[in-house]
């Protein structure tokens, strides 16, 4: 991550689960509006089944008027790792993704997808177009 520039820094907060400072790094897609459109605190409003997200992403990828953008969140400091891992464990153990409650004008939907370093990249997110 040290070679990539940070496109956002702020809080991720899920009531009664975790709140931590994180940085966002580009993975794939267009990031023109992300730094200005992501709020200071990303509030996670709930959980969603992966199948629902993958069905939606499949439809998005065939749309000419919509863009899919992938970013990677990483704890801002070593002290933030405990809360980061708590949130990851919460979603991973339940087999769910996170749904962000406070999106902005250019961002229609935002999901948190818990992937471990050993997990393959879901095929619905490939191919990467960007830093990868």
N, CA, C and O atoms as CSV, one atom per row, in Angstrom:
chain,resi,resn,atom,element,x,y,z
A,1,UNK,N,N,0.815,-1.212,0.000
A,1,UNK,CA,C,0.000,0.000,0.000
A,1,UNK,C,C,0.852,1.266,0.000
A,1,UNK,O,O,0.379,2.332,-0.395
A,2,UNK,N,N,2.092,1.156,0.436
A,2,UNK,CA,C,2.938,2.348,0.540
A,2,UNK,C,C,3.169,3.013,-0.814
A,2,UNK,O,O,3.444,4.212,-0.868
A,3,UNK,N,N,3.062,2.265,-1.895
A,3,UNK,CA,C,3.260,2.866,-3.223
A,3,UNK,C,C,1.997,3.547,-3.760
A,3,UNK,O,O,2.072,4.311,-4.722
A,4,UNK,N,N,0.848,3.281,-3.154
A,4,UNK,CA,C,-0.400,3.885,-3.602
A,4,UNK,C,C,-0.724,5.133,-2.793
A,4,UNK,O,O,-0.416,5.210,-1.604
A,5,UNK,N,N,-1.340,6.100,-3.438
A,5,UNK,CA,C,-1.756,7.293,-2.705
A,5,UNK,C,C,-3.107,7.038,-2.021
A,5,UNK,O,O,-3.951,6.303,-2.533
A,6,UNK,N,N,-3.282,7.650,-0.879
A,6,UNK,CA,C,-4.535,7.549,-0.140
A,6,UNK,C,C,-5.569,8.427,-0.824
A,6,UNK,O,O,-5.297,9.596,-1.099
A,7,UNK,N,N,-6.753,7.887,-1.105
A,7,UNK,CA,C,-7.792,8.715,-1.725
A,7,UNK,C,C,-8.788,9.248,-0.696
A,7,UNK,O,O,-9.606,10.112,-1.010
A,8,UNK,N,N,-8.717,8.731,0.536
A,8,UNK,CA,C,-9.635,9.183,1.588
A,8,UNK,C,C,-9.123,8.713,2.923
A,8,UNK,O,O,-8.488,7.662,3.020
A,9,UNK,N,N,-9.398,9.491,3.958
A,9,UNK,CA,C,-9.100,9.082,5.329
A,9,UNK,C,C,-10.260,9.547,6.191
A,9,UNK,O,O,-10.701,10.691,6.089
A,10,UNK,N,N,-10.750,8.656,7.036
A,10,UNK,CA,C,-11.867,9.006,7.905
A,10,UNK,C,C,-12.221,7.838,8.801
A,10,UNK,O,O,-11.421,6.921,8.991
A,11,UNK,N,N,-13.427,7.877,9.353
A,11,UNK,CA,C,-13.894,6.830,10.251
A,11,UNK,C,C,-14.830,5.876,9.534
A,11,UNK,O,O,-15.574,6.274,8.638
A,12,UNK,N,N,-14.785,4.614,9.936
A,12,UNK,CA,C,-15.839,3.661,9.611
A,12,UNK,C,C,-16.483,3.341,10.947
A,12,UNK,O,O,-15.802,3.029,11.923
A,13,UNK,N,N,-17.807,3.421,10.976
A,13,UNK,CA,C,-18.524,3.226,12.229
A,13,UNK,C,C,-19.721,2.312,12.017
A,13,UNK,O,O,-20.571,2.563,11.162
A,14,UNK,N,N,-19.772,1.240,12.816
A,14,UNK,CA,C,-20.966,0.412,12.885
A,14,UNK,C,C,-21.330,0.333,14.363
A,14,UNK,O,O,-20.615,-0.261,15.171
A,15,UNK,N,N,-22.450,0.944,14.688
A,15,UNK,CA,C,-22.931,1.026,16.071
A,15,UNK,C,C,-22.812,-0.321,16.772
A,15,UNK,O,O,-23.239,-1.339,16.228
A,16,UNK,N,N,-22.253,-0.340,17.942
A,16,UNK,CA,C,-22.088,-1.500,18.827
A,16,UNK,C,C,-21.185,-2.604,18.259
A,16,UNK,O,O,-21.107,-3.686,18.840
A,17,UNK,N,N,-20.500,-2.348,17.128
A,17,UNK,CA,C,-19.567,-3.337,16.593
A,17,UNK,C,C,-18.145,-2.770,16.583
A,17,UNK,O,O,-17.246,-3.344,17.197
A,18,UNK,N,N,-17.940,-1.653,15.893
A,18,UNK,CA,C,-16.597,-1.083,15.797
A,18,UNK,C,C,-16.651,0.327,15.224
A,18,UNK,O,O,-17.542,0.672,14.448
A,19,UNK,N,N,-15.671,1.133,15.628
A,19,UNK,CA,C,-15.436,2.445,15.035
A,19,UNK,C,C,-13.929,2.634,15.001
A,19,UNK,O,O,-13.250,2.447,16.010
A,20,UNK,N,N,-13.411,3.004,13.840
A,20,UNK,CA,C,-11.965,3.156,13.710
A,20,UNK,C,C,-11.630,4.115,12.581
A,20,UNK,O,O,-12.447,4.386,11.701
A,21,UNK,N,N,-10.397,4.624,12.634
A,21,UNK,CA,C,-9.879,5.486,11.578
A,21,UNK,C,C,-9.276,4.589,10.507
A,21,UNK,O,O,-8.535,3.653,10.807
A,22,UNK,N,N,-9.598,4.882,9.275
A,22,UNK,CA,C,-9.125,4.066,8.166
A,22,UNK,C,C,-8.702,4.951,7.005
A,22,UNK,O,O,-9.059,6.127,6.931
A,23,UNK,N,N,-7.946,4.367,6.118
A,23,UNK,CA,C,-7.554,5.015,4.872
A,23,UNK,C,C,-8.099,4.186,3.724
A,23,UNK,O,O,-8.188,2.962,3.818
A,24,UNK,N,N,-8.460,4.850,2.649
A,24,UNK,CA,C,-8.951,4.162,1.456
A,24,UNK,C,C,-7.922,4.304,0.344
A,24,UNK,O,O,-7.358,5.375,0.120
A,25,UNK,N,N,-7.694,3.190,-0.345
A,25,UNK,CA,C,-6.736,3.152,-1.445
A,25,UNK,C,C,-7.446,2.697,-2.714
A,25,UNK,O,O,-8.374,1.891,-2.648
A,26,UNK,N,N,-7.018,3.207,-3.874
A,26,UNK,CA,C,-7.670,2.820,-5.136
A,26,UNK,C,C,-7.352,1.385,-5.524
A,26,UNK,O,O,-6.228,0.918,-5.339
A,27,UNK,N,N,-8.351,0.686,-6.066
A,27,UNK,CA,C,-8.155,-0.658,-6.592
A,27,UNK,C,C,-8.534,-0.685,-8.068
A,27,UNK,O,O,-7.722,-1.066,-8.911
A,28,UNK,N,N,-9.765,-0.284,-8.385
A,28,UNK,CA,C,-10.227,-0.351,-9.761
A,28,UNK,C,C,-11.350,0.651,-9.986
A,28,UNK,O,O,-12.175,0.880,-9.102
A,29,UNK,N,N,-11.375,1.246,-11.177
A,29,UNK,CA,C,-12.446,2.179,-11.528
A,29,UNK,C,C,-11.993,3.624,-11.470
A,29,UNK,O,O,-10.799,3.920,-11.418
A,30,UNK,N,N,-12.963,4.510,-11.480
A,30,UNK,CA,C,-12.726,5.950,-11.491
A,30,UNK,C,C,-12.877,6.501,-10.066
A,30,UNK,O,O,-13.850,6.196,-9.377
A,31,UNK,N,N,-11.916,7.307,-9.639
A,31,UNK,CA,C,-11.910,7.828,-8.271
A,31,UNK,C,C,-12.072,9.349,-8.224
A,31,UNK,O,O,-11.812,9.967,-7.192
A,32,UNK,N,N,-12.499,9.950,-9.328
A,32,UNK,CA,C,-12.570,11.405,-9.441
A,32,UNK,C,C,-13.350,12.070,-8.321
A,32,UNK,O,O,-12.913,13.097,-7.800
A,33,UNK,N,N,-14.485,11.520,-7.937
A,33,UNK,CA,C,-15.351,12.176,-6.964
A,33,UNK,C,C,-15.272,11.583,-5.559
A,33,UNK,O,O,-15.834,12.139,-4.616
A,34,UNK,N,N,-14.584,10.468,-5.421
A,34,UNK,CA,C,-14.609,9.777,-4.134
A,34,UNK,C,C,-14.074,10.607,-2.978
A,34,UNK,O,O,-14.691,10.644,-1.913
A,35,UNK,N,N,-12.952,11.265,-3.162
A,35,UNK,CA,C,-12.362,12.003,-2.043
A,35,UNK,C,C,-13.284,13.104,-1.545
A,35,UNK,O,O,-13.286,13.415,-0.354
A,36,UNK,N,N,-14.065,13.698,-2.436
A,36,UNK,CA,C,-14.995,14.751,-2.001
A,36,UNK,C,C,-16.363,14.197,-1.605
A,36,UNK,O,O,-17.070,14.832,-0.822
A,37,UNK,N,N,-16.752,13.040,-2.121
A,37,UNK,CA,C,-18.077,12.502,-1.841
A,37,UNK,C,C,-18.149,11.569,-0.638
A,37,UNK,O,O,-19.220,11.397,-0.057
A,38,UNK,N,N,-17.034,10.970,-0.258
A,38,UNK,CA,C,-17.076,10.129,0.933
A,38,UNK,C,C,-17.149,11.028,2.162
A,38,UNK,O,O,-16.374,11.977,2.275
A,39,UNK,N,N,-18.061,10.747,3.078
A,39,UNK,CA,C,-18.207,11.586,4.273
A,39,UNK,C,C,-17.049,11.362,5.235
A,39,UNK,O,O,-16.284,10.411,5.079
A,40,UNK,N,N,-16.918,12.234,6.227
A,40,UNK,CA,C,-15.863,12.070,7.238
A,40,UNK,C,C,-16.007,10.747,7.980
A,40,UNK,O,O,-15.013,10.115,8.338
A,41,UNK,N,N,-17.254,10.331,8.208
A,41,UNK,CA,C,-17.530,9.054,8.859
A,41,UNK,C,C,-18.473,8.252,7.981
A,41,UNK,O,O,-19.556,8.712,7.618
A,42,UNK,N,N,-18.043,7.050,7.650
A,42,UNK,CA,C,-18.885,6.126,6.896
A,42,UNK,C,C,-19.658,5.312,7.924
A,42,UNK,O,O,-19.074,4.564,8.708
A,43,UNK,N,N,-20.978,5.465,7.912
A,43,UNK,CA,C,-21.839,4.743,8.853
A,43,UNK,C,C,-22.384,3.491,8.178
A,43,UNK,O,O,-23.005,3.564,7.118
A,44,UNK,N,N,-22.146,2.351,8.799
A,44,UNK,CA,C,-22.659,1.094,8.271
A,44,UNK,C,C,-24.038,0.880,8.865
A,44,UNK,O,O,-24.195,0.777,10.082
A,45,UNK,N,N,-25.028,0.814,8.003
A,45,UNK,CA,C,-26.408,0.730,8.452
A,45,UNK,C,C,-26.939,-0.674,8.619
A,45,UNK,O,O,-27.990,-0.865,9.232
A,46,UNK,N,N,-26.229,-1.675,8.082
A,46,UNK,CA,C,-26.731,-3.030,8.216
A,46,UNK,C,C,-25.930,-4.025,7.416
A,46,UNK,O,O,-24.820,-3.748,6.961
A,47,UNK,N,N,-26.535,-5.216,7.253
A,47,UNK,CA,C,-25.896,-6.324,6.554
A,47,UNK,C,C,-26.744,-6.698,5.348
A,47,UNK,O,O,-27.946,-6.433,5.299
A,48,UNK,N,N,-26.083,-7.321,4.376
A,48,UNK,CA,C,-26.776,-7.749,3.173
A,48,UNK,C,C,-26.182,-9.078,2.715
A,48,UNK,O,O,-24.993,-9.334,2.902
A,49,UNK,N,N,-27.018,-9.914,2.116
A,49,UNK,CA,C,-26.543,-11.184,1.571
A,49,UNK,C,C,-25.621,-10.939,0.377
A,49,UNK,O,O,-25.914,-10.082,-0.457
A,50,UNK,N,N,-24.524,-11.669,0.283
A,50,UNK,CA,C,-23.635,-11.511,-0.871
A,50,UNK,C,C,-24.340,-11.732,-2.213
A,50,UNK,O,O,-24.058,-11.020,-3.177
A,51,UNK,N,N,-25.251,-12.705,-2.291
A,51,UNK,CA,C,-25.954,-12.966,-3.550
A,51,UNK,C,C,-26.690,-11.723,-4.051
A,51,UNK,O,O,-26.705,-11.450,-5.251
A,52,UNK,N,N,-27.293,-10.978,-3.139
A,52,UNK,CA,C,-28.002,-9.751,-3.515
A,52,UNK,C,C,-27.041,-8.746,-4.126
A,52,UNK,O,O,-27.353,-8.112,-5.135
A,53,UNK,N,N,-25.872,-8.601,-3.513
A,53,UNK,CA,C,-24.869,-7.667,-4.026
A,53,UNK,C,C,-24.346,-8.129,-5.377
A,53,UNK,O,O,-24.221,-7.324,-6.300
A,54,UNK,N,N,-24.037,-9.424,-5.507
A,54,UNK,CA,C,-23.496,-9.925,-6.767
A,54,UNK,C,C,-24.507,-9.801,-7.907
A,54,UNK,O,O,-24.121,-9.498,-9.035
A,55,UNK,N,N,-25.791,-10.028,-7.634
A,55,UNK,CA,C,-26.823,-9.825,-8.657
A,55,UNK,C,C,-26.840,-8.368,-9.107
A,55,UNK,O,O,-26.916,-8.077,-10.300
A,56,UNK,N,N,-26.769,-7.455,-8.137
A,56,UNK,CA,C,-26.777,-6.018,-8.435
A,56,UNK,C,C,-25.529,-5.617,-9.226
A,56,UNK,O,O,-25.622,-4.867,-10.197
A,57,UNK,N,N,-24.375,-6.113,-8.814
A,57,UNK,CA,C,-23.123,-5.788,-9.505
A,57,UNK,C,C,-23.164,-6.310,-10.940
A,57,UNK,O,O,-22.686,-5.642,-11.857
A,58,UNK,N,N,-23.725,-7.484,-11.134
A,58,UNK,CA,C,-23.851,-8.026,-12.485
A,58,UNK,C,C,-24.669,-7.116,-13.389
A,58,UNK,O,O,-24.326,-6.922,-14.555
A,59,UNK,N,N,-25.743,-6.561,-12.856
A,59,UNK,CA,C,-26.571,-5.631,-13.625
A,59,UNK,C,C,-25.831,-4.321,-13.872
A,59,UNK,O,O,-25.930,-3.736,-14.951
A,60,UNK,N,N,-25.093,-3.867,-12.870
A,60,UNK,CA,C,-24.327,-2.620,-12.990
A,60,UNK,C,C,-23.283,-2.710,-14.099
A,60,UNK,O,O,-23.099,-1.771,-14.873
A,61,UNK,N,N,-22.606,-3.848,-14.164
A,61,UNK,CA,C,-21.528,-4.003,-15.138
A,61,UNK,C,C,-22.037,-3.958,-16.575
A,61,UNK,O,O,-21.278,-3.638,-17.489
A,62,UNK,N,N,-23.303,-4.272,-16.781
A,62,UNK,CA,C,-23.851,-4.224,-18.138
A,62,UNK,C,C,-24.491,-2.861,-18.441
A,62,UNK,O,O,-24.966,-2.637,-19.554
A,63,UNK,N,N,-24.505,-1.963,-17.471
A,63,UNK,CA,C,-25.081,-0.632,-17.657
A,63,UNK,C,C,-24.037,0.334,-18.207
A,63,UNK,O,O,-22.892,0.347,-17.754
A,64,UNK,N,N,-24.431,1.127,-19.167
A,64,UNK,CA,C,-23.512,2.123,-19.727
A,64,UNK,C,C,-23.507,3.418,-18.927
A,64,UNK,O,O,-22.582,4.219,-19.062
A,65,UNK,N,N,-24.511,3.638,-18.105
A,65,UNK,CA,C,-24.617,4.896,-17.370
A,65,UNK,C,C,-24.087,4.819,-15.936
A,65,UNK,O,O,-24.076,5.826,-15.228
A,66,UNK,N,N,-23.654,3.647,-15.511
A,66,UNK,CA,C,-23.174,3.459,-14.133
A,66,UNK,C,C,-21.727,2.999,-14.146
A,66,UNK,O,O,-21.273,2.351,-15.089
A,67,UNK,N,N,-21.006,3.347,-13.075
A,67,UNK,CA,C,-19.622,2.915,-12.929
A,67,UNK,C,C,-19.456,2.130,-11.652
A,67,UNK,O,O,-20.116,2.405,-10.649
A,68,UNK,N,N,-18.576,1.153,-11.690
A,68,UNK,CA,C,-18.247,0.373,-10.517
A,68,UNK,C,C,-16.839,0.766,-10.085
A,68,UNK,O,O,-15.902,0.735,-10.883
A,69,UNK,N,N,-16.705,1.126,-8.844
A,69,UNK,CA,C,-15.430,1.578,-8.317
A,69,UNK,C,C,-15.085,0.718,-7.102
A,69,UNK,O,O,-15.930,0.502,-6.234
A,70,UNK,N,N,-13.864,0.235,-7.039
A,70,UNK,CA,C,-13.421,-0.579,-5.915
A,70,UNK,C,C,-12.324,0.145,-5.148
A,70,UNK,O,O,-11.363,0.648,-5.730
A,71,UNK,N,N,-12.486,0.185,-3.849
A,71,UNK,CA,C,-11.454,0.757,-2.986
A,71,UNK,C,C,-11.139,-0.245,-1.879
A,71,UNK,O,O,-11.951,-1.107,-1.540
A,72,UNK,N,N,-9.962,-0.107,-1.339
A,72,UNK,CA,C,-9.531,-0.983,-0.242
A,72,UNK,C,C,-9.369,-0.133,1.002
A,72,UNK,O,O,-8.697,0.898,0.982
A,73,UNK,N,N,-9.992,-0.576,2.085
A,73,UNK,CA,C,-9.828,0.105,3.365
A,73,UNK,C,C,-8.747,-0.609,4.163
A,73,UNK,O,O,-8.646,-1.835,4.152
A,74,UNK,N,N,-7.950,0.182,4.848
A,74,UNK,CA,C,-6.879,-0.344,5.681
A,74,UNK,C,C,-6.817,0.509,6.943
A,74,UNK,O,O,-6.960,1.729,6.858
A,75,UNK,N,N,-6.606,-0.097,8.113
A,75,UNK,CA,C,-6.544,0.711,9.335
A,75,UNK,C,C,-5.462,1.787,9.214
A,75,UNK,O,O,-4.379,1.536,8.686
A,76,UNK,N,N,-5.769,2.971,9.706
A,76,UNK,CA,C,-4.844,4.095,9.582
A,76,UNK,C,C,-3.590,3.910,10.437
A,76,UNK,O,O,-2.515,4.384,10.067
A,77,UNK,N,N,-3.718,3.230,11.570
A,77,UNK,CA,C,-2.582,3.000,12.463
A,77,UNK,C,C,-2.666,1.584,13.022
A,77,UNK,O,O,-3.686,0.912,12.875
A,78,UNK,N,N,-1.602,1.140,13.656
A,78,UNK,CA,C,-1.610,-0.186,14.280
A,78,UNK,C,C,-2.660,-0.267,15.383
A,78,UNK,O,O,-3.257,-1.323,15.593
A,79,UNK,N,N,-2.888,0.836,16.087
A,79,UNK,CA,C,-3.875,0.866,17.166
A,79,UNK,C,C,-5.293,0.627,16.649
A,79,UNK,O,O,-6.142,0.124,17.386
A,80,UNK,N,N,-5.553,0.975,15.413
A,80,UNK,CA,C,-6.883,0.828,14.819
A,80,UNK,C,C,-7.153,-0.598,14.332
A,80,UNK,O,O,-8.290,-0.934,14.001
A,81,UNK,N,N,-6.113,-1.439,14.287
A,81,UNK,CA,C,-6.270,-2.784,13.740
A,81,UNK,C,C,-7.253,-3.655,14.514
A,81,UNK,O,O,-7.947,-4.474,13.912
A,82,UNK,N,N,-7.327,-3.500,15.824
A,82,UNK,CA,C,-8.229,-4.328,16.631
A,82,UNK,C,C,-9.679,-4.098,16.214
A,82,UNK,O,O,-10.427,-5.053,16.006
A,83,UNK,N,N,-10.075,-2.838,16.093
A,83,UNK,CA,C,-11.445,-2.522,15.678
A,83,UNK,C,C,-11.689,-2.947,14.227
A,83,UNK,O,O,-12.768,-3.438,13.896
A,84,UNK,N,N,-10.693,-2.760,13.370
A,84,UNK,CA,C,-10.779,-3.164,11.968
A,84,UNK,C,C,-11.045,-4.670,11.875
A,84,UNK,O,O,-11.927,-5.107,11.136
A,85,UNK,N,N,-10.279,-5.452,12.627
A,85,UNK,CA,C,-10.438,-6.909,12.628
A,85,UNK,C,C,-11.788,-7.301,13.231
A,85,UNK,O,O,-12.405,-8.266,12.779
A,86,UNK,N,N,-12.249,-6.575,14.231
A,86,UNK,CA,C,-13.563,-6.852,14.823
A,86,UNK,C,C,-14.673,-6.704,13.784
A,86,UNK,O,O,-15.570,-7.543,13.703
A,87,UNK,N,N,-14.607,-5.634,12.994
A,87,UNK,CA,C,-15.627,-5.420,11.964
A,87,UNK,C,C,-15.534,-6.495,10.881
A,87,UNK,O,O,-16.553,-7.036,10.451
A,88,UNK,N,N,-14.322,-6.802,10.445
A,88,UNK,CA,C,-14.124,-7.865,9.458
A,88,UNK,C,C,-14.714,-9.184,9.984
A,88,UNK,O,O,-15.451,-9.866,9.272
A,89,UNK,N,N,-14.387,-9.531,11.223
A,89,UNK,CA,C,-14.859,-10.784,11.825
A,89,UNK,C,C,-16.375,-10.818,11.942
A,89,UNK,O,O,-16.999,-11.861,11.747
A,90,UNK,N,N,-16.963,-9.669,12.261
A,90,UNK,CA,C,-18.418,-9.573,12.384
A,90,UNK,C,C,-19.090,-9.981,11.072
A,90,UNK,O,O,-19.990,-10.820,11.072
A,91,UNK,N,N,-18.657,-9.391,9.958
A,91,UNK,CA,C,-19.276,-9.697,8.664
A,91,UNK,C,C,-18.876,-11.090,8.164
A,91,UNK,O,O,-19.717,-11.830,7.655
A,92,UNK,N,N,-17.623,-11.438,8.305
A,92,UNK,CA,C,-17.131,-12.715,7.809
A,92,UNK,C,C,-17.819,-13.893,8.514
A,92,UNK,O,O,-18.209,-14.860,7.860
A,93,UNK,N,N,-17.966,-13.817,9.828
A,93,UNK,CA,C,-18.580,-14.923,10.574
A,93,UNK,C,C,-20.068,-15.085,10.262
A,93,UNK,O,O,-20.627,-16.164,10.455
A,94,UNK,N,N,-20.700,-14.037,9.789
A,94,UNK,CA,C,-22.126,-14.088,9.466
A,94,UNK,C,C,-22.387,-14.323,7.983
A,94,UNK,O,O,-23.533,-14.505,7.572
A,95,UNK,N,N,-21.326,-14.318,7.185
A,95,UNK,CA,C,-21.491,-14.509,5.748
A,95,UNK,C,C,-22.259,-13.370,5.099
A,95,UNK,O,O,-23.069,-13.592,4.199
A,96,UNK,N,N,-22.005,-12.162,5.552
A,96,UNK,CA,C,-22.720,-10.977,5.053
A,96,UNK,C,C,-21.735,-9.894,4.642
A,96,UNK,O,O,-20.568,-9.906,5.033
A,97,UNK,N,N,-22.239,-8.950,3.838
A,97,UNK,CA,C,-21.502,-7.745,3.488
A,97,UNK,C,C,-22.123,-6.591,4.262
A,97,UNK,O,O,-23.249,-6.694,4.749
A,98,UNK,N,N,-21.381,-5.487,4.372
A,98,UNK,CA,C,-21.902,-4.301,5.031
A,98,UNK,C,C,-22.553,-3.353,4.041
A,98,UNK,O,O,-22.102,-3.227,2.902
A,99,UNK,N,N,-23.617,-2.687,4.477
A,99,UNK,CA,C,-24.304,-1.689,3.659
A,99,UNK,C,C,-24.070,-0.323,4.294
A,99,UNK,O,O,-24.377,-0.112,5.467
A,100,UNK,N,N,-23.527,0.596,3.512
A,100,UNK,CA,C,-23.274,1.936,4.026
A,100,UNK,C,C,-24.560,2.738,3.967
A,100,UNK,O,O,-25.261,2.744,2.955
A,101,UNK,N,N,-24.864,3.420,5.078
A,101,UNK,CA,C,-26.133,4.140,5.211
A,101,UNK,C,C,-26.069,5.561,4.666
A,101,UNK,O,O,-27.086,6.081,4.208
A,102,UNK,N,N,-24.913,6.198,4.702
A,102,UNK,CA,C,-24.833,7.607,4.313
A,102,UNK,C,C,-24.021,7.801,3.035
A,102,UNK,O,O,-22.859,8.206,3.080
A,103,UNK,N,N,-24.641,7.512,1.908
A,103,UNK,CA,C,-23.972,7.745,0.623
A,103,UNK,C,C,-24.228,9.175,0.177
A,103,UNK,O,O,-25.034,9.891,0.771
A,104,UNK,N,N,-23.529,9.582,-0.884
A,104,UNK,CA,C,-23.574,10.961,-1.336
A,104,UNK,C,C,-24.042,11.053,-2.783
A,104,UNK,O,O,-24.463,10.056,-3.368
A,105,UNK,N,N,-23.969,12.239,-3.354
A,105,UNK,CA,C,-24.587,12.469,-4.663
A,105,UNK,C,C,-24.022,11.632,-5.806
A,105,UNK,O,O,-24.790,11.183,-6.657
A,106,UNK,N,N,-22.725,11.407,-5.860
A,106,UNK,CA,C,-22.152,10.609,-6.941
A,106,UNK,C,C,-22.111,9.122,-6.602
A,106,UNK,O,O,-21.950,8.284,-7.489
A,107,UNK,N,N,-22.256,8.797,-5.326
A,107,UNK,CA,C,-22.205,7.407,-4.883
A,107,UNK,C,C,-23.624,6.927,-4.613
A,107,UNK,O,O,-24.276,7.383,-3.674
A,108,UNK,N,N,-24.094,6.003,-5.444
A,108,UNK,CA,C,-25.451,5.509,-5.255
A,108,UNK,C,C,-25.501,4.447,-4.161
A,108,UNK,O,O,-26.346,4.517,-3.268
A,109,UNK,N,N,-24.607,3.467,-4.221
A,109,UNK,CA,C,-24.566,2.383,-3.247
A,109,UNK,C,C,-23.119,2.120,-2.876
A,109,UNK,O,O,-22.215,2.242,-3.703
A,110,UNK,N,N,-22.915,1.756,-1.609
A,110,UNK,CA,C,-21.579,1.437,-1.131
A,110,UNK,C,C,-21.666,0.232,-0.215
A,110,UNK,O,O,-22.411,0.235,0.765
A,111,UNK,N,N,-20.896,-0.803,-0.543
A,111,UNK,CA,C,-20.901,-2.041,0.235
A,111,UNK,C,C,-19.497,-2.326,0.744
A,111,UNK,O,O,-18.512,-2.031,0.067
A,112,UNK,N,N,-19.408,-2.895,1.929
A,112,UNK,CA,C,-18.142,-3.379,2.463
A,112,UNK,C,C,-18.125,-4.894,2.291
A,112,UNK,O,O,-19.012,-5.592,2.782
A,113,UNK,N,N,-17.118,-5.391,1.594
A,113,UNK,CA,C,-17.003,-6.811,1.313
A,113,UNK,C,C,-15.799,-7.340,2.089
A,113,UNK,O,O,-14.663,-6.971,1.793
A,114,UNK,N,N,-16.038,-8.200,3.076
A,114,UNK,CA,C,-14.915,-8.701,3.877
A,114,UNK,C,C,-14.130,-9.774,3.119
A,114,UNK,O,O,-14.644,-10.865,2.872
A,115,UNK,N,N,-12.901,-9.465,2.756
A,115,UNK,CA,C,-12.021,-10.427,2.090
A,115,UNK,C,C,-10.751,-10.576,2.918
A,115,UNK,O,O,-10.130,-9.584,3.300
A,116,UNK,N,N,-10.372,-11.812,3.191
A,116,UNK,CA,C,-9.099,-12.028,3.874
A,116,UNK,C,C,-7.990,-11.984,2.829
A,116,UNK,O,O,-8.251,-11.995,1.626
A,117,UNK,N,N,-6.771,-11.934,3.298
A,117,UNK,CA,C,-5.636,-11.897,2.366
A,117,UNK,C,C,-5.527,-13.199,1.569
A,117,UNK,O,O,-4.860,-13.234,0.535
A,118,UNK,N,N,-6.169,-14.261,2.037
A,118,UNK,CA,C,-6.121,-15.558,1.356
A,118,UNK,C,C,-7.290,-15.777,0.407
A,118,UNK,O,O,-7.258,-16.695,-0.412
A,119,UNK,N,N,-8.322,-14.945,0.507
A,119,UNK,CA,C,-9.503,-15.099,-0.347
A,119,UNK,C,C,-9.195,-14.674,-1.782
A,119,UNK,O,O,-8.500,-13.682,-2.001
A,120,UNK,N,N,-9.713,-15.426,-2.762
A,120,UNK,CA,C,-9.569,-14.975,-4.151
A,120,UNK,C,C,-10.476,-13.761,-4.385
A,120,UNK,O,O,-11.486,-13.591,-3.703
A,121,UNK,N,N,-10.110,-12.941,-5.334
A,121,UNK,CA,C,-10.947,-11.800,-5.701
A,121,UNK,C,C,-12.208,-12.359,-6.364
A,121,UNK,O,O,-12.112,-13.151,-7.301
A,122,UNK,N,N,-13.397,-11.952,-5.884
A,122,UNK,CA,C,-14.636,-12.428,-6.514
A,122,UNK,C,C,-14.671,-12.101,-8.011
A,122,UNK,O,O,-14.351,-10.985,-8.421
A,123,UNK,N,N,-15.061,-13.077,-8.806
A,123,UNK,CA,C,-15.039,-12.913,-10.264
A,123,UNK,C,C,-15.910,-11.753,-10.737
A,123,UNK,O,O,-15.618,-11.143,-11.765
A,124,UNK,N,N,-16.979,-11.439,-9.997
A,124,UNK,CA,C,-17.866,-10.333,-10.394
A,124,UNK,C,C,-17.145,-8.984,-10.343
A,124,UNK,O,O,-17.595,-8.021,-10.964
A,125,UNK,N,N,-16.027,-8.905,-9.605
A,125,UNK,CA,C,-15.280,-7.647,-9.493
A,125,UNK,C,C,-14.168,-7.521,-10.525
A,125,UNK,O,O,-13.541,-6.469,-10.641
A,126,UNK,N,N,-13.926,-8.587,-11.268
A,126,UNK,CA,C,-12.858,-8.581,-12.266
A,126,UNK,C,C,-13.399,-8.262,-13.646
A,126,UNK,O,O,-14.590,-8.487,-13.860
A,127,UNK,N,N,-12.652,-7.773,-14.575
A,127,UNK,CA,C,-11.236,-7.421,-14.450
A,127,UNK,C,C,-11.053,-6.071,-13.761
A,127,UNK,O,O,-11.943,-5.221,-13.785
A,128,UNK,N,N,-9.906,-5.893,-13.159
A,128,UNK,CA,C,-9.573,-4.608,-12.545
A,128,UNK,C,C,-9.153,-3.630,-13.637
A,128,UNK,O,O,-8.427,-3.980,-14.567
A,129,UNK,N,N,-9.623,-2.415,-13.500
A,129,UNK,CA,C,-9.197,-1.346,-14.402
A,129,UNK,C,C,-8.676,-0.225,-13.510
A,129,UNK,O,O,-9.456,0.546,-12.951
A,130,UNK,N,N,-7.367,-0.141,-13.382
A,130,UNK,CA,C,-6.770,0.863,-12.502
A,130,UNK,C,C,-5.548,0.280,-11.823
A,130,UNK,O,O,-4.909,-0.619,-12.368
A,131,UNK,N,N,-5.210,0.781,-10.632
A,131,UNK,CA,C,-3.995,0.340,-9.954
A,131,UNK,C,C,-3.982,-1.154,-9.623
A,131,UNK,O,O,-2.916,-1.766,-9.556
A,132,UNK,N,N,-5.197,-1.756,-9.411
A,132,UNK,CA,C,-5.273,-3.178,-9.124
A,132,UNK,C,C,-4.740,-3.477,-7.773
A,132,UNK,O,O,-4.725,-4.635,-7.358
